[in-house]
Amino acid sequence: MTLGVLGRRWGKTFFGVHYCFDHMARFPDVPLAWVTPTYDIGRIAWDEFEQRFGPAIHPKRTNKNEHIITLKNGARLFFRSATNPVSIRGRGYGGMIVDEGEWISKETFEGSMVPTLADRNGWLLVTTTPRGRRGWVYEEYQRAIHNEPGYAALRRPSTDNERVRAYVAFRRDKMSPLAFRQEFGAEFTEDESDPFGNWPACIAGELEEPKPGVEYRAGIDLAKYRDWTVLVITRLEGDVRRIVFMARFHRLDWPEQVARLARMVMPYGNAEAVVDQGEVGDAVISMMRVAGMRVDGMRITDGNAGPEGKAKSKAQKERQKQKGRTIGRTALLDHLAAEISQARVKCPVALDRGVLGEEMRSFMVDLDSRGRTHYETRGEFDDCVFAFALSLQAVPDRKAGTVVVGKVERVVDPLDVF
């Protein structure tokens, strides 16, 4: 699947029509579908197709009543409307363009459209202007920017089209900032439930190479298979924490992950790191310490546990002390939100434009019936955000590059461990 998240008047229809014609010219035996929220919107694409490629259209085999364009080489393009999902079913396609996908329901997309591509393992191109951080388009976009196999994404503003630049500039001060960013900037904008609303004020600078004599801290969110292991390293700059390095990877065995993490933190003064222990963290943290890393395990718990959860926490209090520090999920994100609200953190522009920025903007906050705060993400992943939040937690002092083996303290080179 390829997603084109594009500003208004960017040229979505022009792009899609040319994409379709190119495929029809090269693969005339592969039927294609063009799906729009309504037939009126589909008519715009039909007219564009006739205008651009009229001489290639077969006049007798093209049927406006059945919404089928046929080229002289036999290639067919079926126009279908999501207002009539039954019309999409039945026929199999080798490719499909979904125009203005944000205005098509998830049920129609998953139940009527996607299955028609199964026989031919067909391609899928979705073009749309964003419509907030919710819905299937945003979910698919999250998969794309997290590099899931089979996904790709392009997000571009309206100003790519030089014909509308003057108008866009004229409208900038005449629209609400959120509406302008969404309609012309092609941004999945936040709303009143955004807990990190001051995030734009925290975007500044670039990633940095290690510097001698600088105090660094790190946060590590561990994962092995589906999710990602993420390392975030920050630099102390007065009262401000500035992100200087971030890395993410997955589907690696623990020894390989530990070796990779050690190689990354060592140049940054063997940055002290808070690590999410999770359910598999104890053994991995031990491996990190053997590798010479300065790590402090932290268990992230449900910060809004009910009465039974509280009772259970009391019963396990002593055991939790033995296993390391704990912090509620809500408390961890509350601390991050507070730092962002005061602009006491800084994120490089490149990271904001990538996965970290998208994850930050995917969060929303809600209150339950008891007035307790709940953080939820409208995306698929939150690993980068939690690694960032962990990097802001205090870490007990330890001697750099040392590890206790039995009763003997010695320096360990992490590159020699695994």
KARA-V848946 format. One record per pair of residues at least 6 apart in sequence whose ideal C-beta (glycine too) atoms are under 6 Angstrom apart, sorted by sequence separation. I is the first residue (numbers start at 1). GAP is how many residues later the second one is. D is the distance in whole Angstrom. If there is no record, write none. Layout:
# KARA-V848946
i->I gap->GAP d->D
i->I gap->GAP d->D
This chain:
# KARA-V848946
i->6 gap->6 d->5
i->36 gap->6 d->4
i->70 gap->6 d->5
i->158 gap->6 d->6
i->159 gap->6 d->5
i->181 gap->6 d->4
i->223 gap->6 d->5
i->265 gap->6 d->5
i->320 gap->6 d->5
i->339 gap->6 d->5
i->62 gap->7 d->5
i->80 gap->7 d->5
i->144 gap->7 d->4
i->182 gap->7 d->5
i->222 gap->7 d->5
i->234 gap->7 d->4
i->235 gap->7 d->5
i->288 gap->7 d->5
i->402 gap->7 d->6
i->62 gap->8 d->5
i->68 gap->8 d->6
i->69 gap->8 d->5
i->80 gap->8 d->5
i->143 gap->8 d->5
i->144 gap->8 d->6
i->145 gap->8 d->6
i->172 gap->8 d->6
i->181 gap->8 d->5
i->366 gap->8 d->5
i->61 gap->9 d->4
i->128 gap->9 d->6
i->144 gap->9 d->4
i->159 gap->9 d->6
i->221 gap->9 d->5
i->234 gap->9 d->5
i->235 gap->9 d->5
i->402 gap->9 d->6
i->403 gap->9 d->5
i->68 gap->10 d->6
i->158 gap->10 d->5
i->275 gap->10 d->6
i->285 gap->10 d->6
i->365 gap->10 d->6
i->401 gap->10 d->5
i->34 gap->11 d->6
i->178 gap->11 d->5
i->220 gap->11 d->5
i->233 gap->11 d->6
i->20 gap->12 d->6
i->58 gap->12 d->5
i->67 gap->12 d->4
i->141 gap->12 d->6
i->233 gap->12 d->4
i->285 gap->12 d->5
i->363 gap->12 d->6
i->364 gap->12 d->6
i->219 gap->13 d->5
i->58 gap->14 d->5
i->232 gap->14 d->5
i->363 gap->14 d->5
i->56 gap->15 d->5
i->218 gap->15 d->5
i->362 gap->15 d->5
i->56 gap->16 d->6
i->168 gap->16 d->5
i->231 gap->16 d->5
i->281 gap->16 d->6
i->362 gap->16 d->5
i->216 gap->17 d->6
i->217 gap->17 d->5
i->247 gap->17 d->6
i->362 gap->17 d->4
i->230 gap->18 d->5
i->216 gap->19 d->6
i->228 gap->20 d->5
i->229 gap->20 d->6
i->275 gap->20 d->5
i->277 gap->20 d->4
i->214 gap->21 d->6
i->215 gap->21 d->5
i->82 gap->22 d->4
i->228 gap->22 d->5
i->272 gap->22 d->5
i->273 gap->22 d->5
i->274 gap->22 d->5
i->275 gap->22 d->5
i->277 gap->22 d->5
i->85 gap->23 d->5
i->89 gap->23 d->5
i->93 gap->23 d->5
i->359 gap->23 d->6
i->88 gap->24 d->5
i->92 gap->24 d->6
i->93 gap->24 d->6
i->270 gap->24 d->6
i->274 gap->24 d->5
i->276 gap->24 d->6
i->88 gap->25 d->6
i->101 gap->25 d->4
i->301 gap->25 d->5
i->303 gap->25 d->3
i->359 gap->25 d->5
i->82 gap->26 d->5
i->94 gap->26 d->4
i->102 gap->26 d->5
i->158 gap->26 d->4
i->303 gap->26 d->5
i->304 gap->26 d->6
i->359 gap->26 d->5
i->85 gap->27 d->4
i->92 gap->27 d->4
i->95 gap->27 d->5
i->101 gap->27 d->4
i->109 gap->27 d->6
i->223 gap->27 d->6
i->297 gap->27 d->4
i->298 gap->27 d->5
i->299 gap->27 d->4
i->301 gap->27 d->6
i->303 gap->27 d->3
i->94 gap->28 d->5
i->95 gap->28 d->5
i->96 gap->28 d->5
i->97 gap->28 d->5
i->98 gap->28 d->4
i->99 gap->28 d->6
i->100 gap->28 d->5
i->157 gap->28 d->5
i->229 gap->28 d->6
i->303 gap->28 d->5
i->356 gap->28 d->4
i->93 gap->29 d->5
i->102 gap->29 d->4
i->157 gap->29 d->5
i->258 gap->29 d->5
i->262 gap->29 d->4
i->298 gap->29 d->6
i->300 gap->29 d->5
i->355 gap->29 d->6
i->106 gap->30 d->4
i->231 gap->30 d->6
i->254 gap->30 d->5
i->258 gap->30 d->6
i->13 gap->31 d->6
i->17 gap->31 d->5
i->155 gap->31 d->5
i->262 gap->31 d->5
i->13 gap->32 d->5
i->17 gap->32 d->5
i->21 gap->32 d->5
i->231 gap->33 d->6
i->258 gap->33 d->5
i->13 gap->35 d->5
i->17 gap->35 d->6
i->102 gap->35 d->5
i->233 gap->35 d->5
i->101 gap->36 d->5
i->208 gap->36 d->4
i->42 gap->37 d->5
i->233 gap->38 d->5
i->39 gap->42 d->5
i->333 gap->42 d->5
i->38 gap->43 d->6
i->330 gap->43 d->6
i->28 gap->45 d->4
i->31 gap->45 d->5
i->32 gap->45 d->5
i->33 gap->45 d->5
i->34 gap->45 d->5
i->35 gap->45 d->5
i->37 gap->45 d->5
i->38 gap->45 d->6
i->28 gap->46 d->5
i->24 gap->47 d->6
i->28 gap->47 d->4
i->33 gap->47 d->6
i->218 gap->47 d->6
i->138 gap->50 d->6
i->24 gap->51 d->4
i->130 gap->52 d->6
i->216 gap->52 d->4
i->216 gap->53 d->5
i->218 gap->53 d->4
i->220 gap->53 d->5
i->336 gap->53 d->4
i->217 gap->54 d->6
i->222 gap->54 d->6
i->133 gap->55 d->5
i->216 gap->55 d->4
i->217 gap->55 d->6
i->218 gap->55 d->4
i->219 gap->55 d->5
i->220 gap->55 d->4
i->221 gap->55 d->5
i->20 gap->57 d->6
i->210 gap->57 d->4
i->332 gap->57 d->5
i->130 gap->58 d->5
i->210 gap->58 d->5
i->222 gap->59 d->6
i->33 gap->60 d->4
i->32 gap->61 d->6
i->31 gap->62 d->5
i->32 gap->63 d->5
i->33 gap->63 d->5
i->34 gap->63 d->5
i->35 gap->63 d->5
i->36 gap->63 d->5
i->37 gap->63 d->6
i->30 gap->64 d->3
i->37 gap->66 d->4
i->37 gap->67 d->6
i->304 gap->68 d->5
i->16 gap->81 d->5
i->296 gap->99 d->5
i->296 gap->100 d->6
i->240 gap->104 d->5
i->241 gap->104 d->5
i->242 gap->104 d->4
i->243 gap->104 d->5
i->294 gap->104 d->5
i->239 gap->105 d->6
i->246 gap->105 d->6
i->240 gap->106 d->6
i->292 gap->109 d->5
i->16 gap->111 d->6
i->292 gap->111 d->6
i->290 gap->113 d->6
i->289 gap->114 d->5
i->12 gap->115 d->4
i->274 gap->116 d->4
i->274 gap->119 d->5
i->292 gap->120 d->4
i->8 gap->121 d->6
i->274 gap->121 d->6
i->292 gap->122 d->5
i->1 gap->123 d->5
i->2 gap->123 d->5
i->3 gap->123 d->5
i->4 gap->123 d->4
i->272 gap->123 d->4
i->291 gap->123 d->4
i->5 gap->125 d->6
i->291 gap->126 d->5
i->270 gap->130 d->5
i->270 gap->131 d->6
i->3 gap->137 d->6
i->3 gap->138 d->5
i->202 gap->138 d->6
i->3 gap->141 d->6
i->196 gap->141 d->6
i->199 gap->141 d->6
i->202 gap->141 d->5
i->205 gap->141 d->6
i->207 gap->141 d->5
i->195 gap->142 d->5
i->198 gap->142 d->5
i->201 gap->142 d->5
i->204 gap->142 d->5
i->206 gap->142 d->5
i->198 gap->143 d->5
i->202 gap->143 d->5
i->205 gap->143 d->5
i->196 gap->144 d->5
i->202 gap->144 d->6
i->203 gap->144 d->6
i->202 gap->145 d->5
i->203 gap->146 d->6
i->10 gap->148 d->5
i->9 gap->149 d->5
i->203 gap->149 d->5
i->1 gap->150 d->5
i->2 gap->150 d->5
i->3 gap->150 d->5
i->4 gap->150 d->5
i->5 gap->150 d->4
i->6 gap->150 d->5
i->7 gap->150 d->5
i->8 gap->150 d->6
i->10 gap->150 d->6
i->11 gap->150 d->5
i->7 gap->151 d->3
i->10 gap->151 d->6
i->9 gap->152 d->6
i->262 gap->152 d->3
i->230 gap->153 d->5
i->230 gap->154 d->5
i->9 gap->155 d->5
i->228 gap->155 d->5
i->232 gap->155 d->4
i->227 gap->156 d->5
i->232 gap->156 d->5
i->230 gap->157 d->4
i->234 gap->157 d->5
i->232 gap->159 d->5
i->259 gap->159 d->4
i->199 gap->161 d->5
i->221 gap->162 d->5
i->255 gap->163 d->5
i->196 gap->164 d->5
i->221 gap->165 d->5
i->221 gap->166 d->4
i->195 gap->168 d->6
i->219 gap->168 d->4
i->195 gap->170 d->4
i->190 gap->171 d->6
i->193 gap->171 d->4
i->219 gap->171 d->3
i->193 gap->172 d->6
i->219 gap->172 d->3
i->218 gap->173 d->6
i->217 gap->174 d->5
i->8 gap->175 d->5
i->7 gap->177 d->5
i->7 gap->179 d->4
i->6 gap->180 d->5
i->5 gap->181 d->5
i->145 gap->210 d->6
i->145 gap->213 d->5
i->133 gap->229 d->6
i->146 gap->235 d->6
i->142 gap->237 d->4
i->143 gap->237 d->6
i->142 gap->238 d->5
i->134 gap->244 d->5
i->133 gap->245 d->5
